[in-house]
Amino acid sequence: MADIVVDGRRVSTEVRDQPRGFRILVDGHPVAMTLTRTETIVGNIGTSTRQTHAPCRVDWLDGAPWPDDALINVYSDSTVHVGIQQKTGYVYNTAVWHWDHLRLAFDPAYTHVDVTWDDWADVST
């Protein structure tokens, strides 16, 4: 799992001791998290995004933390975008790209993070 540096702070994850789950740490300490889940579908005639899970406080995020080969961008407003390629499938002349995109938006004190987890798929031909 790759550590990320944001405003001089080290952002990392801690894996849950039970199957599947992780939480976000800042400088080695857990931070409060609010999770929103969305789904984005990119198709031939446009892109649609819908909320699939309303914002709620969580102690742990489902799944595995981002791998070392994740695409990570840190922006000047202290938000972080993490792209994790899940799978690619091929059907006839169409490649289906499936990614998980996490957007981390920290409060100014880095004691809370809003996590938007987008299940993203490109099904255009």
PERACOR-V231863 format. One record per helix or strand of 2 or more residues. SS is the DSSP state (h for helix, s for strand). FROM is the first residue (numbers start at 0). TO is the last residue. If there is no record, write none. Layout:
ss = (SS,SS)
from = (FROM,FROM)
to = (TO,TO)
This chain:
ss = (s,s,s,s,s,s,s,s,s,s)
from = (3,8,21,28,31,45,70,78,93,111)
to = (5,14,25,29,42,57,73,90,105,121)
